[in-house]
Structures are given as C-alpha cells and as structure tokens.
C-alpha cells in the first residue's frame, strides 16, 4: 500500500504487503522486502529487509529514528553544556561556526 505522493525511482522492487507512508521517496534499484513498513517523509537509499520498519531521511530503523527525533529539541542545551564543560577542562574549540 502506497500513501499519497510516494515516489519509486528506477527499478525498485516492492515485496508483498509493503506499506509506505506519504511523501516517501526511494533511490533506484532497491529491494524492499515483504511486510516492510516505511514511515511518512522517509528517504530510502538502501535495501530494506523483509518485516523491518524504518523512518527518516536517510532511513534508519524506526526505534533509532524515534530517539533521534525526540533528541532534536534538546540539542541546543546539550551543545551549551558540552561547551561549558570543555571550557572548564580547557579543551580548545574546533568548531567556530554554528554557535547555538
């Protein structure tokens, strides 16, 4: 089952009972195994084994993707904390761009 705006490139082969959320895109010449599930707005660049659920772009196993999404709002605070700890330890800063 493919939801709206799902795009299959090249000769991507879909197994049986594959479910793809809306706005999923695939690179060409991939194999998506039987019963695989792909979360909405995911980007597939590699084969997906049978029965596996993935999400994100590039796609990763769904549990990993959920942890990544949950961590995003915390990143600015974590960066500040790391920089503070590095300053206490006199660790030289390598990244001068992208201050948060």
Residue frames as qw, qx, qy, qz and C-alpha x, y, z in Angstrom:
[[0.000, 0.892, 0.452, 0.000, 0.00, 0.00, 0.00],
 [0.426, 0.121, 0.022, 0.896, 1.40, 3.38, -1.01],
 [0.037, -0.780, -0.430, 0.453, 0.11, 6.61, 0.51],
 [0.378, 0.908, 0.178, 0.040, -0.12, 9.87, -1.43],
 [0.194, 0.924, -0.328, 0.036, 2.97, 11.35, -3.05],
 [0.744, -0.386, 0.509, 0.195, 5.11, 8.23, -2.55],
 [0.513, 0.749, -0.336, -0.252, 7.75, 8.05, -5.27],
 [0.873, -0.158, 0.420, 0.192, 9.52, 4.96, -6.55],
 [0.212, 0.802, -0.429, -0.356, 12.63, 5.51, -8.65],
 [0.121, 0.466, -0.849, -0.219, 14.35, 3.26, -11.13],
 [0.675, -0.039, -0.674, -0.298, 13.57, -0.39, -10.91],
 [0.270, -0.308, 0.671, -0.618, 12.76, -0.52, -7.19],
 [0.510, -0.150, -0.813, -0.238, 11.22, -3.87, -6.34],
 [0.479, -0.350, 0.351, -0.725, 8.47, -3.95, -3.71],
 [0.089, -0.009, -0.989, 0.117, 7.79, -7.16, -1.82],
 [0.366, -0.519, -0.691, -0.344, 4.33, -8.27, -0.78],
 [0.464, -0.760, -0.452, 0.043, 2.37, -6.29, 1.80],
 [0.440, 0.017, -0.138, 0.887, 4.80, -3.34, 1.86],
 [0.095, -0.895, -0.435, 0.037, 3.37, -0.18, 3.43],
 [0.441, 0.124, 0.013, 0.889, 4.78, 3.24, 2.57],
 [0.061, -0.732, -0.435, 0.521, 3.61, 6.47, 4.19],
 [0.364, 0.903, 0.223, 0.042, 3.00, 9.71, 2.35],
 [0.177, 0.942, -0.284, 0.027, 5.89, 11.55, 0.69],
 [0.757, -0.372, 0.480, 0.241, 8.28, 8.60, 0.86],
 [0.526, 0.756, -0.327, -0.214, 10.97, 8.61, -1.81],
 [0.893, -0.192, 0.355, 0.198, 13.24, 5.81, -2.98],
 [0.007, -0.641, 0.607, 0.470, 16.50, 5.76, -4.87],
 [0.763, 0.360, -0.353, -0.406, 16.65, 3.49, -7.88],
 [0.676, 0.269, -0.686, 0.015, 17.29, -0.24, -8.00],
 [0.254, -0.350, 0.691, -0.579, 16.30, -1.02, -4.39],
 [0.515, -0.222, -0.807, -0.182, 14.61, -4.08, -2.96],
 [0.395, -0.323, 0.387, -0.768, 12.03, -3.58, -0.23],
 [0.137, 0.034, -0.988, 0.060, 11.24, -6.89, 1.45],
 [0.424, -0.468, -0.698, -0.337, 7.87, -8.43, 2.21],
 [0.509, -0.705, -0.487, 0.083, 5.97, -6.69, 5.00],
 [0.435, -0.036, -0.167, 0.884, 8.41, -3.79, 5.31],
 [0.065, -0.896, -0.437, 0.039, 6.98, -0.51, 6.59],
 [0.437, 0.181, 0.012, 0.881, 8.33, 2.94, 5.76],
 [0.109, -0.683, -0.464, 0.554, 7.26, 5.97, 7.82],
 [0.328, 0.893, 0.295, 0.091, 5.97, 9.10, 6.09],
 [0.139, 0.967, -0.212, 0.027, 8.51, 11.53, 4.60],
 [0.727, -0.435, 0.461, 0.263, 11.31, 8.95, 4.66],
 [0.470, 0.737, -0.416, -0.251, 14.06, 8.71, 2.10],
 [0.928, -0.135, 0.341, 0.063, 15.31, 5.26, 1.12],
 [0.266, 0.785, -0.524, -0.195, 18.82, 4.87, -0.23],
 [0.003, 0.341, -0.939, 0.029, 19.40, 1.21, 0.69],
 [0.533, -0.181, -0.767, -0.309, 17.51, -2.07, 0.52],
 [0.505, -0.353, 0.400, -0.678, 15.02, -2.72, 3.32],
 [0.097, 0.076, -0.992, 0.025, 14.85, -6.30, 4.63],
 [0.474, -0.409, -0.662, -0.413, 11.53, -8.10, 5.00],
 [0.568, -0.608, -0.550, 0.080, 9.49, -7.17, 8.06],
 [0.447, -0.191, -0.233, 0.842, 11.62, -4.15, 9.02],
 [0.014, 0.924, 0.379, 0.047, 10.13, -0.74, 9.85],
 [0.529, -0.019, 0.012, 0.849, 12.19, 2.36, 9.01],
 [0.036, 0.943, 0.329, -0.044, 11.81, 6.11, 9.16],
 [0.312, -0.779, 0.182, 0.512, 13.77, 9.29, 8.46],
 [0.690, 0.704, 0.038, 0.163, 15.96, 10.51, 5.66],
 [0.493, 0.205, -0.801, -0.273, 18.22, 8.72, 5.19],
 [0.816, -0.350, -0.195, -0.416, 16.10, 5.96, 6.62],
 [0.094, 0.359, -0.841, 0.393, 17.12, 4.13, 9.79],
 [0.332, -0.313, -0.887, 0.076, 15.44, 1.52, 11.97],
 [0.272, -0.721, -0.374, -0.516, 12.27, 3.06, 13.43],
 [0.648, -0.666, -0.279, 0.242, 13.35, 2.91, 17.10],
 [0.550, -0.148, 0.061, 0.819, 16.57, 4.77, 16.26],
 [0.087, 0.474, 0.363, 0.797, 14.62, 7.34, 14.24],
 [0.439, -0.772, -0.402, -0.224, 12.20, 7.96, 17.12],
 [0.651, -0.538, -0.146, 0.515, 15.10, 8.51, 19.54],
 [0.418, 0.101, 0.212, 0.878, 16.72, 10.93, 17.09],
 [0.119, -0.634, -0.402, -0.649, 13.52, 12.94, 16.69],
 [0.575, -0.743, -0.341, 0.032, 12.98, 13.05, 20.46],
 [0.651, -0.364, -0.047, 0.664, 16.55, 14.33, 21.00],
 [0.372, 0.516, 0.274, 0.721, 16.36, 17.20, 18.48],
 [0.215, -0.887, -0.178, -0.368, 14.71, 19.78, 20.79],
 [0.715, -0.668, 0.029, 0.204, 17.39, 19.08, 23.43],
 [0.784, 0.285, 0.043, 0.549, 20.38, 19.66, 21.14],
 [0.147, 0.802, -0.098, 0.571, 20.90, 23.41, 21.75],
 [0.596, -0.732, 0.208, -0.256, 21.00, 22.88, 25.53],
 [0.948, -0.163, 0.151, 0.230, 23.29, 19.87, 25.20],
 [0.627, 0.542, -0.025, 0.559, 25.69, 21.82, 22.97],
 [0.142, -0.839, 0.185, -0.492, 25.85, 24.64, 25.52],
 [0.805, -0.549, 0.207, -0.093, 26.54, 22.14, 28.32],
 [0.911, 0.117, 0.092, 0.384, 29.30, 20.43, 26.36],
 [0.390, 0.700, -0.089, 0.592, 30.93, 23.76, 25.52],
 [0.424, -0.802, 0.199, -0.370, 30.77, 24.78, 29.17],
 [0.912, -0.344, 0.204, 0.095, 32.39, 21.53, 30.30],
 [0.782, 0.379, 0.040, 0.493, 35.06, 21.87, 27.61],
 [0.099, 0.824, -0.157, 0.535, 35.83, 25.39, 28.80],
 [0.669, -0.678, 0.236, -0.193, 36.24, 24.11, 32.37],
 [0.912, -0.141, 0.287, 0.255, 38.67, 21.49, 31.07],
 [0.057, -0.750, 0.380, 0.539, 40.47, 23.98, 28.78],
 [0.622, 0.226, 0.686, 0.303, 39.64, 21.93, 25.69],
 [0.004, 0.323, -0.309, -0.895, 40.24, 24.06, 22.57],
 [0.619, 0.517, 0.392, -0.442, 37.16, 24.63, 20.41],
 [0.415, -0.021, 0.719, 0.557, 37.36, 23.13, 16.95],
 [0.159, 0.601, 0.674, 0.399, 34.05, 24.37, 15.54],
 [0.121, -0.237, -0.164, 0.950, 33.85, 28.15, 15.41],
 [0.322, -0.083, -0.398, -0.855, 30.69, 28.19, 13.28],
 [0.550, -0.342, -0.684, -0.336, 27.12, 27.28, 14.09],
 [0.044, 0.091, -0.645, 0.757, 27.00, 28.76, 17.58],
 [0.381, -0.540, -0.702, -0.266, 23.82, 27.94, 19.43]]
